[in-house]
Amino acid sequence: MRINFLRFLLTGTASIAVTATSSSSSNKSIVVRIRLPDGSIERLAVPGDRLDTLTLQDALAPLHQSTKETSILHKKNPADASRTLRDLEIEHGSLLTLLSNNADQLPQSKAGLQKRAPPSIPREKRYDPFPDLAKDYESAKRASARRRNAGSGLSYGDLAHLQSSLHVVEPQPEGPLKRVYMCRYAAERFQSNCVGGKAQEFQNRVGLLLGTTQRERVNTKPKTRTSLSSPLTDSDYCEVAKVHAIWEPPQNSQPGTAYDGKALRKIPSNVLRIAAHLGLKPVGWIFTYSDDRHKDQDALPVWSKDVQHGAQLQAFNMQRTDRAEGARFATLAMDAKVGTTEAFQLSDVAVQIVAEDMLLIQNGKKDVDGGGRYVTTSHAILVDGQETTTLDCVLCLVNTALLSHEGSFSGGSAVAAVKKKDGGLTSKTRKAILAYIDGSDDAALLEILSNFAVLLALDEPLGEADSSRLCETVRKWARGQRQGTRIHDGTKQRLHAILNH
């Protein structure tokens, strides 16, 4: 009896243990790895007792991945999302790969991987104004993500490499230009063009500064010299820009709104050609603002949109010429109401950041037509050793001295010689040129033609050959070669016929 009783206990205990083990095995969850189209890997826990009833489409629902827009691979073979996990032989540790139907896939030998969509501006196609400052944060970020997904984690070296791919933004003490000389006649005309209409509303405008760059002594004040004074060759020299004319493109800005930033995106070839014949080149740009930017003591006349437009223009100028010459580019901010103007240069890192399309500027808000002083960046930057995504525009600017002079191709007067809307000659200018031609007064004729806007208005009707010849004559006159400088008779006859038409 005792032996039978023990046998009964052992048999019953064994039966109970087997039943419990079987039940525990069927209720145990499995973990399935899911590689998403962006390359990241998610882990999904699935109850073991639902493998026979749960379809693959239902299992992927928490990941918010549409099975209509993606293809699913399991063991290098396509998987039907309508079948159950048991039918697809999905078990603990299985790897499923989701591929976008719109993306190019890798060969079958590398199934499970997917080509990433290229960035908005691929680095190989992007122009870097300052290659030494160029960064590739996205590549470093993807490399770090791959290491994390592989389970190896990030070392201190990986973190240092990721941080080294961030731009370091700090104040730049000086730029290529020490001073900017602005033509006072051109500045007065530019400011007067901002005022129009019966209500005297302000229309913000932009203009391209055409001038020359040259070297001059840092200290321009005359010094008392003796026989013991050091020679002048020991004086320090600096680069300066002298603005002789402003080209104002056709603009669509409305009164009370920001300027038309796209107006200077494409500079006509005849503008650059006439400027070259006169010995001029783009040395900067000028814009006006009519909002109350100086209401605070720490106000700044240059906001984020201005930094963006200025950096794009400078990068284009550097690409068109060369990096050293094109970097001599100034930004002038003018208050449209009173004409107060300040000069700046953009820091090297600011121009490079804009070239990498990192500034996220809000549009459509009346109170921030200029984008505001602070702007958000697409990824972190380093300011004072700390990571941040907020950039203060004051860190993008280099203070530059602004002086006044009379430009050689400003017409010698603040009175406008061309119309603001289409750039054609005004009736007064047309009559004056005809009178000087009829009176054979070449000196007065050359004085009125020493105006970039007038030469540009006459370029198309004259034709490229006669226009170039006229520009060369005007250039000699403006440089002081007035003895024997005369306009060709054929050019004067053509001018007379065109203006009388």
Secondary structure, 3 states (H helix, E strand, C coil): CHHHHHHHHHHHHHHHHHHHHHHHHHHCCEEEEEECCCCCEEEEEECHHHCCCCEHHHHCHHHCCCCCCEEEEECCEECCCCCECCCCCCCCCCEEEEEECCCCECCHHHCCCECCCCCCCCCCCCCCCCHHHCCCHHHHHHHHHHHHHCCCCCCHHHHHHHHHCCCECCCCCCCCCCEEEEEHHHHHHHHHCCEECCCCEECCCEEEEEEEEEEEECCCCCCCCCCCCCCHHHCCEEEEEEEEEEECCCCCCCCCCCCCHHHHCCCCHHHHHHHHHCCCEEEEEEEEECCCCCCCCCCCCCCHHHHHHHHHHHHHHHHHCCHHHHCCCEEEEEECCCCCEEEEEECHHHHHHHHCCCEECCCCCHHHCCCCCEEEEEEEEEECCEEEEEEEHHHHEEEEEEEEECCCCECCCCCCCECCCCCCECHHHHHHHHHHHHCCCHHHHHHHHCEHHHHHHHHHHHCHHHHHHHHHHHHHHHCCCCCCCCCCHHHHHHHHHHHHC
